[in-house]
Amino acid sequence: MGRFVNPDNSAFQAALNSRIYVDKTGMIEYMNRVLETTDAYICNSRPRRFGKSYAANMLAAYYSKGADSEMMFSDLSIGKTQDFKKYLNKYDVIHIDIQWFLANCEDKNKVVQFITKSVLDELREIYPECLVLQEGSLSDALSRVKNQTGQKFVIIIDEWDVLIRDEAQNQAVQENYINFLRGLFKGTEPTKYIALAYLTGILPIKKMKTQSALNNFDEFTMLSAGNMAPYVGFTESEVKMLAKKYHQNYEKVKRWYDGYLLNEHQIYNPRAVVGVMLNGEFKSYWSETASYETIVPLINMGFDGLKSAVIEMLSGDEVKVNTATFKNDTVNIQNRDEVLTYMIHLGYLGYDQNRRSAFVPNEEIRQELTLAVENKKWSEMTAFWKNSASLLEATLDMDEEAIVESIEKIHTQYASGIQYNDENSLSSVLTIAYLSSMQYYFKPVREFPTGRGFADFVYIPKPEYKADYPALVVELKWNKNAKTALQRIYEKKYPESIAEYTGEILLVGINYDKKTKKHECVIEEYQN
């Protein structure tokens, strides 16, 4: 066994030894299905603290000839599959972490040479008869081994994109690295010596800089997770199981840490869930990641519509985003959509693939983004927050005239870009207007499922504010009247659906008349 070639299984054993371990070996079953096929080139990107290295260590422990892992995996999900032993510890595995090589290379311009020499030195010890020459590329060495022995390789690269991100301004390093990847994975020869190639990092691959080197890879990202979705983070059922085991309120965990929508799966950040289960403390665990320092300058870029988009999302709304414009160039970002797409890959925004829209996924991220905004003291946010606070105060005071005045002021001064065409646009302005409520309430639930229908949105107070702040059930109408909106709340029995969350409930009916361009509001306290 070696450090990089045929490693042992100690790295994955450390994960198994952890106080909380969630079985993700179902991912191996997928890898076994594509092994030694044209689909065996996989890049699975995800944010920091979402288990990238854990997955890489797991695959290395399973396939590596340098380990004896039968006992390790036999009681896990993969151990119950028909092909469990067929591929277990049967391959020469090359497992490298680009972040480690970058950190331990004195000359960043020679990091590719450092990787090549480190791996080749170990390969020569295993196959001295195949690798007589002291010079040569890694791809050539693998080709020679396969030609003389028939042995194929599993290549696992962790943090594959770190040179694309951290050395973005070093053109020489990037070109050298891309050529290294191209030689390793492109063309006919690699298909002869590669049984499986698995790359993991934060950025996607099929973009400008790496297109020619890695366009034969199947890509699974935060934009489109495909079959990898259940293995990107913790699933809803897994978090429910943990909440029961560690005596945590699942609904509270869900509001704090849920929100990443990958296919039909609701995905949680594993680091955050483990933190709250072991510590019992509901807080943001996100600023402990290095990506926080990246996000602050991103959201302060002066692109048209960027700050308003952040405000909309902080308010609980979604914004449309064209993710195709982002080219993995983290230095020369060109527009608002590229910023938002990068934030999705970093995990600071969720993404709805069907609606092609971005959103703030949960309370943890909302706090982090709010803190980032406050640190930069956005003048737009300061003025907006003051008027939004006035609207919330008027709502709590049940002052209908003041509510109308505040909504119209916010629409005119801060949300003028949103054109009123229907109830959806009215809803967007309303969520923005109630931005200040995020201090006391969870993210508003849009089209909240109720006994007999859907409310337009519902604000549920955080547990610590439950005694002082009522829940708000808001129904919107367009070209009708506010009393009709309020009547619908009663007809559809909206309040009954949230009685378990709170005590006092305020019912708010709002109408906008397109002809007069005036709002109307009726508000009542719900009587059980």
C-alpha positions in Angstrom: 0.0 0.0 0.0 1.1 3.6 -0.6 0.1 7.1 0.1 -1.4 7.8 -3.3 -1.3 4.4 -5.1 -3.3 1.6 -3.5 -3.9 3.4 -0.2 -5.2 1.6 2.9 -8.7 2.2 4.2 -7.8 4.2 7.3 -9.2 7.5 6.0 -12.7 6.0 5.6 -12.3 4.1 8.9 -12.0 7.5 10.6 -15.4 8.4 9.2 -16.9 5.2 10.5 -15.4 5.9 13.9 -17.2 9.3 14.1 -20.0 9.8 16.6 -22.4 10.3 13.7 -22.0 8.2 10.6 -24.7 8.1 7.8 -24.4 5.2 5.4 -23.8 6.6 1.8 -22.4 3.4 0.4 -25.3 3.2 -2.0 -23.2 5.5 -4.1 -20.7 2.6 -4.6 -23.5 0.5 -6.1 -23.9 3.2 -8.8 -20.2 3.2 -9.5 -20.2 -0.6 -9.8 -22.9 -0.3 -12.5 -20.8 2.1 -14.7 -17.4 0.5 -13.9 -15.3 -0.1 -17.1 -18.0 1.5 -19.3 -18.0 4.8 -21.2 -20.1 6.2 -18.3 -17.2 5.6 -15.8 -16.0 9.2 -16.0 -17.8 11.1 -13.2 -17.4 14.5 -11.7 -19.5 15.0 -8.6 -19.2 18.7 -7.4 -20.7 20.1 -4.2 -20.0 22.8 -1.6 -17.6 22.7 1.2 -18.6 20.6 4.2 -20.9 18.5 2.0 -18.8 15.3 2.3 -16.6 15.5 -0.8 -13.6 14.0 0.8 -15.7 11.5 2.7 -17.0 10.1 -0.6 -13.6 10.0 -2.2 -12.1 8.1 0.9 -15.0 5.7 0.7 -14.4 4.8 -2.9 -10.7 4.4 -2.3 -11.3 2.1 0.6 -13.7 -0.1 -1.4 -11.7 -0.4 -4.6 -8.1 -0.3 -3.4 -5.9 -3.4 -3.6 -4.0 -1.9 -0.7 -6.8 -2.5 1.7 -8.8 -5.4 3.1 -12.2 -3.8 3.5 -14.7 -6.7 3.6 -15.5 -6.4 7.3 -15.7 -2.6 7.0 -18.4 -2.6 4.3 -20.2 -5.9 5.0 -22.8 -4.4 7.3 -23.4 -1.3 5.2 -25.8 -0.9 2.3 -23.3 -1.9 -0.3 -22.6 -5.1 1.6 -26.1 -6.3 0.8 -25.7 -6.0 -2.9 -25.1 -9.0 -5.3 -21.8 -7.6 -6.7 -20.4 -6.5 -3.3 -17.4 -8.8 -3.4 -16.9 -8.8 -7.2 -15.2 -5.4 -7.2 -14.1 -5.2 -3.5 -10.4 -4.3 -3.3 -9.8 -5.5 -6.8 -8.3 -2.4 -8.4 -5.1 -0.4 -8.4 -6.4 2.9 -7.1 -4.7 6.3 -7.5 -6.2 8.7 -4.9 -4.9 12.2 -4.9 -6.0 15.4 -3.1 -5.0 18.5 -5.2 -5.5 20.7 -2.2 -2.8 18.7 -0.3 -0.4 18.9 -3.1 -0.9 22.6 -3.6 -0.4 23.2 0.2 2.8 21.1 0.2 4.4 22.4 -2.9 7.0 25.1 -2.4 6.7 26.3 -6.0 3.1 26.6 -7.1 4.3 26.6 -10.7 5.5 23.0 -10.2 2.5 21.5 -8.5 1.7 19.2 -11.5 5.3 18.0 -11.5 5.0 17.3 -7.8 1.9 15.2 -8.3 3.4 13.3 -11.2 6.6 12.5 -9.4 4.8 11.4 -6.2 2.5 9.0 -8.0 5.1 7.7 -10.4 7.5 6.9 -7.6 5.0 4.6 -6.0 3.9 3.1 -9.3 7.6 2.1 -10.1 7.7 0.2 -6.8 4.6 -1.8 -7.8 5.5 -2.3 -11.5 9.3 -1.9 -11.8 9.4 -4.1 -14.9 6.9 -1.9 -16.7 8.3 1.5 -15.7 12.1 1.3 -16.3 12.4 4.9 -17.5 12.8 7.5 -14.8 11.1 10.2 -16.8 7.6 10.3 -18.4 4.0 11.4 -17.9 1.6 9.7 -15.5 -0.7 8.9 -18.4 2.1 7.2 -20.3 2.9 5.1 -17.2 -0.7 3.9 -16.8 -0.8 3.0 -20.4 2.4 0.9 -20.2 1.1 -0.9 -17.1 -2.2 -1.7 -18.7 -0.5 -2.9 -21.9 1.9 -5.3 -20.1 -0.3 -6.5 -17.2 -3.9 -5.9 -18.3 -4.4 -4.0 -15.0 -6.9 -1.1 -15.1 -7.0 1.8 -12.7 -9.5 3.6 -10.5 -8.5 7.3 -10.4 -9.9 9.4 -7.6 -9.1 13.2 -7.5 -10.4 15.1 -4.5 -10.6 19.0 -4.8 -10.0 18.6 -8.5 -10.8 22.3 -9.1 -8.6 23.9 -6.4 -6.1 25.1 -9.0 -8.9 26.6 -11.1 -10.2 28.5 -8.1 -7.2 29.3 -5.9 -4.7 29.9 -8.7 -7.2 31.5 -11.1 -4.8 34.3 -11.9 -1.8 32.1 -12.6 -2.2 31.2 -16.2 0.9 29.0 -16.4 -0.2 26.8 -13.5 -3.7 26.5 -15.0 -2.5 25.6 -18.5 -0.1 23.0 -17.1 -2.8 21.5 -14.9 -5.4 21.4 -17.8 -2.8 19.7 -20.0 -2.2 17.1 -17.2 -6.0 16.4 -17.0 -6.2 16.2 -20.8 -3.4 13.7 -21.0 -4.9 11.6 -18.2 -8.5 11.4 -19.4 -8.9 12.3 -23.0 -8.5 10.2 -26.1 -8.7 6.5 -26.9 -5.7 5.4 -24.7 -7.3 6.4 -21.3 -10.3 4.2 -22.1 -8.0 1.3 -22.1 -6.4 1.9 -18.6 -9.3 3.6 -16.7 -11.9 1.5 -15.0 -13.4 4.4 -13.1 -12.5 8.1 -12.9 -14.1 10.0 -10.0 -13.5 13.8 -9.6 -14.9 15.9 -6.8 -14.7 19.6 -6.1 -16.9 22.7 -5.9 -17.0 23.9 -9.5 -18.6 22.1 -12.5 -16.3 21.0 -15.3 -17.9 21.4 -18.7 -17.1 25.1 -19.1 -14.6 27.3 -20.9 -11.3 26.4 -19.2 -11.7 22.7 -18.8 -14.0 21.9 -21.6 -11.5 20.3 -23.9 -9.8 18.3 -21.1 -12.9 16.8 -19.4 -15.8 16.9 -21.8 -16.1 13.1 -21.6 -17.2 13.3 -18.0 -20.7 12.9 -16.7 -21.3 15.9 -14.5 -23.4 16.0 -11.3 -23.7 19.4 -9.7 -25.8 21.6 -7.4 -27.6 22.7 -10.6 -28.3 19.1 -11.7 -27.4 16.3 -9.3 -29.0 13.4 -11.2 -28.3 10.0 -9.7 -25.9 11.5 -7.1 -28.6 13.6 -5.4 -29.1 11.3 -2.4 -25.4 11.2 -1.8 -24.6 15.0 -1.9 -25.8 15.6 1.6 -28.2 14.2 4.2 -31.7 13.4 3.0 -34.9 14.2 4.8 -35.4 10.6 6.1 -31.8 10.5 7.3 -32.2 13.7 9.2 -35.5 12.6 10.7 -33.7 9.4 12.0 -30.9 11.5 13.5 -33.3 13.9 15.1 -35.1 11.1 16.8 -31.9 9.4 18.0 -30.5 12.7 19.4 -33.7 14.0 20.7 -33.9 17.1 18.5 -37.1 18.8 17.2 -37.1 17.7 13.6 -39.3 20.6 12.4 -36.9 23.1 14.0 -33.9 21.3 12.3 -35.8 21.4 9.0 -36.4 25.2 9.2 -32.8 25.9 10.1 -30.9 23.6 7.8 -33.2 22.2 5.0 -33.6 23.8 1.6 -31.3 22.3 -1.1 -33.6 21.0 -3.7 -31.9 18.3 -5.8 -34.3 16.5 -8.1 -37.1 15.3 -5.8 -34.7 15.3 -2.7 -34.6 17.8 0.0 -30.9 17.9 1.0 -29.3 19.1 4.2 -25.7 20.3 4.8 -24.1 17.3 6.7 -21.8 19.6 8.7 -24.6 21.7 10.1 -26.8 18.7 10.9 -24.0 16.9 12.7 -23.2 20.1 14.6 -26.8 20.6 15.9 -27.2 16.9 16.8 -24.0 16.7 18.8 -24.1 20.2 20.3 -27.8 20.9 20.5 -27.2 24.5 19.4 -29.1 26.0 16.6 -26.8 28.4 14.9 -24.9 28.9 11.7 -22.1 26.5 11.2 -21.4 28.0 7.8 -19.0 30.8 8.6 -16.5 28.1 9.7 -16.0 27.3 6.0 -13.4 29.1 3.9 -16.1 29.9 1.3 -17.5 32.7 3.6 -14.6 35.0 2.7 -15.4 34.4 -1.0 -19.0 35.4 -0.7 -18.6 38.8 0.8 -16.9 40.4 -2.2 -19.2 38.5 -4.6 -22.4 40.0 -3.3 -20.9 43.5 -3.3 -20.1 43.5 -7.0 -21.8 46.4 -8.7 -23.7 44.5 -11.4 -27.2 45.7 -12.3 -29.9 43.9 -10.3 -27.5 42.0 -8.0 -28.3 43.7 -4.8 -32.0 43.8 -5.5 -31.8 40.1 -6.2 -30.1 39.4 -2.9 -32.7 41.5 -1.1 -35.5 39.6 -2.8 -34.0 36.2 -1.8 -33.4 37.3 1.7 -37.1 38.2 1.9 -38.0 34.6 1.0 -38.6 35.1 -2.8 -37.0 33.3 -5.7 -35.2 35.0 -8.6 -34.7 33.8 -12.1 -31.1 33.0 -13.0 -29.4 32.0 -16.3 -26.8 29.5 -15.0 -25.4 29.0 -18.5 -23.4 32.2 -18.5 -21.0 31.1 -15.8 -17.7 29.8 -17.3 -15.8 28.7 -14.2 -13.8 32.0 -14.4 -13.9 33.1 -10.8 -11.7 36.2 -11.5 -13.5 37.8 -14.5 -17.1 37.5 -13.4 -19.2 39.5 -15.9 -22.8 39.8 -14.6 -25.4 39.2 -11.9 -26.2 35.7 -13.2 -22.6 34.6 -13.0 -22.5 35.8 -9.3 -25.7 33.9 -8.4 -24.6 30.7 -10.2 -21.2 30.8 -8.4 -23.1 31.2 -5.1 -25.2 28.1 -6.0 -22.1 26.1 -6.5 -20.7 27.4 -3.2 -23.9 26.4 -1.4 -25.0 29.9 -0.5 -28.1 29.6 -2.7 -30.4 26.8 -3.5 -31.6 26.2 -7.1 -34.9 25.0 -8.5 -34.0 23.2 -11.7 -37.6 23.2 -13.0 -38.2 26.9 -12.3 -34.6 27.9 -13.1 -34.6 30.1 -10.1 -32.3 30.7 -7.1 -33.3 31.2 -3.5 -31.9 31.3 0.1 -32.3 27.7 1.2 -32.7 28.0 5.0 -32.3 30.0 8.2 -28.6 29.2 8.5 -27.7 30.7 5.1 -30.1 33.6 5.6 -28.2 34.6 8.7 -24.8 34.3 6.9 -26.0 36.4 4.0 -27.6 39.0 6.2 -24.4 39.3 8.2 -22.4 39.7 5.0 -24.7 42.5 3.9 -24.6 44.2 7.2 -20.8 44.1 7.4 -20.7 46.1 4.1 -23.4 48.4 5.3 -25.4 48.6 2.1 -27.1 51.9 2.0 -29.9 50.3 0.0 -30.5 47.8 2.8 -30.4 50.4 5.6 -33.2 52.5 4.1 -35.1 49.5 3.0 -34.9 47.8 6.3 -36.3 50.9 8.1 -39.4 51.1 5.9 -39.9 47.3 6.1 -39.8 47.5 9.9 -42.5 50.2 9.7 -44.7 47.8 7.7 -44.2 45.0 10.1 -45.0 47.3 13.0 -48.2 48.4 11.3 -49.2 44.8 10.7 -48.7 43.8 14.3 -50.7 46.9 15.3 -53.4 45.9 12.8 -53.2 49.4 11.3 -54.7 48.9 7.8 -54.0 52.4 6.5 -50.4 52.3 7.6 -50.0 48.9 6.0 -51.2 50.2 2.6 -49.0 53.3 2.9 -45.9 51.3 3.6 -46.6 48.8 0.8 -47.1 51.6 -1.7 -43.9 53.4 -0.6 -41.8 50.2 -0.8 -43.2 49.3 -4.2 -42.6 52.8 -5.5 -39.1 53.4 -4.0 -37.5 50.0 -3.8 -39.4 47.5 -5.9 -40.1 49.6 -8.9 -38.5 47.1 -11.2 -41.3 44.6 -10.5 -44.3 45.3 -12.8 -47.7 44.5 -11.4 -49.4 42.1 -13.9 -51.0 39.6 -11.6 -51.1 38.1 -8.1 -47.6 36.6 -8.5 -46.0 40.0 -9.0 -48.0 41.4 -6.1 -46.7 38.5 -4.0 -43.1 39.3 -4.9 -43.4 42.9 -3.7 -45.1 41.8 -0.5 -42.3 39.3 0.4 -39.7 42.0 -0.2 -41.7 44.5 1.9 -41.7 42.1 4.9 -37.9 41.7 4.8 -37.5 42.9 8.3 -39.7 40.1 9.6 -36.8 37.7 9.0 -35.4 38.7 12.4 -38.4 37.2 14.1 -39.9 34.8 11.6 -38.7 31.8 9.5 -38.6 32.1 5.7 -42.1 32.7 4.5 -43.8 29.6 3.2 -45.1 30.3 -0.3 -48.4 28.7 -1.3 -48.5 27.0 2.1 -50.4 23.7 1.9 -53.6 24.0 4.0 -56.7 22.0 4.8 -58.6 22.9 1.6 -56.2 25.0 -0.5 -53.2 27.2 -0.5 -52.5 30.4 1.3 -50.3 32.9 -0.7 -47.7 32.9 2.1 -47.4 32.3 5.8 -44.9 33.7 8.3 -44.3 31.4 11.3 -42.5 33.0 14.2 -39.3 31.4 15.5 -39.8 29.5 18.8 -38.0 32.2 20.8 -40.5 34.8 19.5 -43.6 32.7 19.6 -45.0 34.4 22.7 -44.5 37.9 21.3 -45.2 37.6 17.6 -48.2 36.1 15.9 -48.2 34.0 12.8 -49.2 35.8 9.7 -51.5 34.3 7.1 -51.5 36.5 4.0 -53.9 36.1 1.1 -53.5 38.3 -2.0 -56.0 39.4 -4.6 -55.6 41.3 -7.8 -58.4 43.5 -9.2 -60.9 42.2 -6.6 -61.0 43.5 -3.0 -59.3 42.8 0.3 -62.5 41.5 2.0 -62.6 38.8 -0.7 -59.1 37.8 0.2 -59.9 37.6 3.9 -63.0 35.6 3.2 -61.0 33.1 1.2 -58.8 32.6 4.3 -61.8 31.5 6.3 -63.4 29.4 3.6 -60.2 27.4 3.0 -59.5 27.0 6.7 -56.0 28.3 6.4 -55.4 29.1 10.1 -56.1 25.5 11.2 -53.1 24.3 9.2 -50.7 26.3 11.3 -52.3 26.0 14.8 -49.6 23.6 15.9 -46.8 26.1 15.2 -48.1 29.1 17.1 -50.7 30.7 19.3 -52.0 34.0 18.0 -52.6 34.3 14.3 -53.3 37.4 12.2 -55.1 37.1 9.0 -54.1 39.7 6.3 -56.1 40.2 3.1 -54.5 42.5 0.5 -55.8 43.6 -2.9 -54.3 45.6 -5.7 -56.5 47.4 -8.2 -54.7 47.7 -11.5 -56.8 50.6 -12.8 -56.5 52.9 -9.7 -53.0 51.5 -8.9 -54.1 51.4 -5.2 -53.7 48.8 -2.5 -56.3 47.8 0.0 -55.9 45.9 3.2 -58.1 44.2 5.7 -56.6 42.5 8.8 -58.2 40.5 11.6 -57.1 38.5 14.6 -58.1 34.9 14.2 -60.4 33.6 16.9 -60.2 29.9 17.6 
